[in-house]
Amino acid sequence: MSVTTPVRTRVTDLLGVRYPIVQAPMGWIARAQLASAVSNAGGLGIIETSSGELDAVREEIRKMRDLTDNPFGVNIAQLFVRDPAIVEFVVDQGVRFVTTSAGDPRKYTSQLKEAGLTVFHVVPTLAAAMKAVDAGVDGLVVEGGEGGGFKNPQDVSTMVLLPLVASRLGVPIIAAGGITDGASMAAAFALGAEGVQMGTRMVSAAESPVHDNWKNAIVAAAETDTVFLNRFSRPGLRALRTERSTMLERQDHVDMSEFGRAMDLYFGGDLEAAIALSGQVVGRIDAVLPVQQIIDETMAAFVETCGRLGRVVATP
Ligand SMILES: Cc1cc2nc3c(=O)[nH]c(=O)nc-3n(C[C@H](O)[C@H](O)[C@H](O)COP(=O)(O)O)c2cc1C
């Protein structure tokens, strides 16, 4: 049961959710078990397609319909699209909301919009944000460089990027990168967001399907325990600091073959088998918690923080 009064923003209106909290799409992780927990807790669960396993994804979407009556979305991570019919695939699943990421927003936006979907594109710079708005998206996921996952090598922090984009463009914004609780959510709203997306925090959640070794490593990590790979190459990546990633950090180019044994890491718990994509916010995550608790506590602290800031301003 959700405890906090619903919040109303353009993002909650577009997504049809109680709370403007979105669970990040993440290859193999953002599947029905995690996404349904988020949607049932009042946020928006998102199903990934970056694994490229579209038959499995179709089954996960079917499971979502059994597990929740609430809205959920799908992500198209363009870098990983192998099937040229990905748009038809997403449209056929009957979802209403899609985020597109890691690619040119002109590629799929009009096709998705013509099919009646709401489209948000993920952007790491102001220039990318302007291009996405020109392409006709409904909104943006503005993603700072402190977040986990695939990154623009010229990373810009949420603190700088978010108010910059918000000051130049009027579309609704979901902030991503470094958001884990009510205080960071309130900060994102102060900087112009109307919703937030959590990645690393959701990797660590009780319902996340990854091995406990990864969750426990997030809990144990300090804020300095991520590495940025491919600073002068592509794709940029932010990942948990391990022996392997610390060695890779110094390489000019980290090849995608480093993900070859990803399943041994994700589900086998061997943190040295591949690269554990995670953001700097690992330093602020202290426990493995159920999604419902994460969302309830985030919303309670968000409301408390906004109220406290209002009182500070009102004090003579
Ligand atoms: C393990 C992992 C996998 C990710 N995979 C994707 C993906 O497939 N598509 C995408 O748009 N973003 C992906 N991301 C980025 C997230 O969507 C999100 O924007 C980011 O994690 C936000 O920063 P945070 O980790 O500080 O919450 C991934 C992030 C992580 C941690």
The ligand as an SDF file (V2000), in Angstrom:
LIG
                    3D

 31 33  0  0  0  0  0  0  0  0999 V2000
   23.1360   -2.0190  -15.0400 C   0  0  0  0  0  0  0  0  0  0  0  0
   22.6490   -0.8620  -15.8480 C   0  0  0  0  0  0  0  0  0  0  0  0
   22.1640   -1.0940  -17.1430 C   0  0  0  0  0  0  0  0  0  0  0  0
   21.6580   -0.0270  -17.9190 C   0  0  0  0  0  0  0  0  0  0  0  0
   21.1110   -0.2750  -19.1490 N   0  0  0  0  0  0  0  0  0  0  0  0
   20.4520    0.7170  -19.8100 C   0  0  0  0  0  0  0  0  0  0  0  0
   19.6850    0.4400  -20.9910 C   0  0  0  0  0  0  0  0  0  0  0  0
   19.5830   -0.6940  -21.4460 O   0  0  0  0  0  0  0  0  0  0  0  0
   19.0460    1.4840  -21.5890 N   0  0  0  0  0  0  0  0  0  0  0  0
   19.1140    2.7570  -21.0910 C   0  0  0  0  0  0  0  0  0  0  0  0
   18.4970    3.6760  -21.6620 O   0  0  0  0  0  0  0  0  0  0  0  0
   19.8210    3.0440  -19.9670 N   0  0  0  0  0  0  0  0  0  0  0  0
   20.4740    2.0480  -19.3280 C   0  0  0  0  0  0  0  0  0  0  0  0
   21.1520    2.3370  -18.1420 N   0  0  0  0  0  0  0  0  0  0  0  0
   21.1480    3.7220  -17.6160 C   0  0  0  0  0  0  0  0  0  0  0  0
   19.9230    3.9190  -16.7410 C   0  0  0  0  0  0  0  0  0  0  0  0
   18.7900    3.9370  -17.5740 O   0  0  0  0  0  0  0  0  0  0  0  0
   19.8680    5.1830  -15.8580 C   0  0  0  0  0  0  0  0  0  0  0  0
   19.6430    6.3160  -16.6400 O   0  0  0  0  0  0  0  0  0  0  0  0
   21.0490    5.4050  -14.9810 C   0  0  0  0  0  0  0  0  0  0  0  0
   21.3430    4.2190  -14.2960 O   0  0  0  0  0  0  0  0  0  0  0  0
   20.7430    6.5170  -14.0070 C   0  0  0  0  0  0  0  0  0  0  0  0
   21.7700    6.7360  -13.0970 O   0  0  0  0  0  0  0  0  0  0  0  0
   21.8560    6.0410  -11.6330 P   0  0  0  0  0  0  0  0  0  0  0  0
   22.5190    4.7370  -11.9180 O   0  0  0  0  0  0  0  0  0  0  0  0
   22.7000    6.9960  -10.8660 O   0  0  0  0  0  0  0  0  0  0  0  0
   20.4700    5.9090  -11.1150 O   0  0  0  0  0  0  0  0  0  0  0  0
   21.6800    1.2850  -17.3760 C   0  0  0  0  0  0  0  0  0  0  0  0
   22.1940    1.5050  -16.0790 C   0  0  0  0  0  0  0  0  0  0  0  0
   22.6590    0.4530  -15.3160 C   0  0  0  0  0  0  0  0  0  0  0  0
   23.1570    0.7350  -13.9310 C   0  0  0  0  0  0  0  0  0  0  0  0
  1  2  1  0
  2  3  1  0
  2 30  2  0
  3  4  2  0
  4  5  1  0
  4 28  1  0
  5  6  2  0
  6  7  1  0
  6 13  1  0
  7  8  2  0
  7  9  1  0
  9 10  1  0
 10 11  2  0
 10 12  1  0
 12 13  2  0
 13 14  1  0
 14 15  1  0
 14 28  1  0
 15 16  1  0
 16 17  1  0
 16 18  1  0
 18 19  1  0
 18 20  1  0
 20 21  1  0
 20 22  1  0
 22 23  1  0
 23 24  1  0
 24 25  2  0
 24 26  1  0
 24 27  1  0
 28 29  2  0
 29 30  1  0
 30 31  1  0
M  END
$$$$
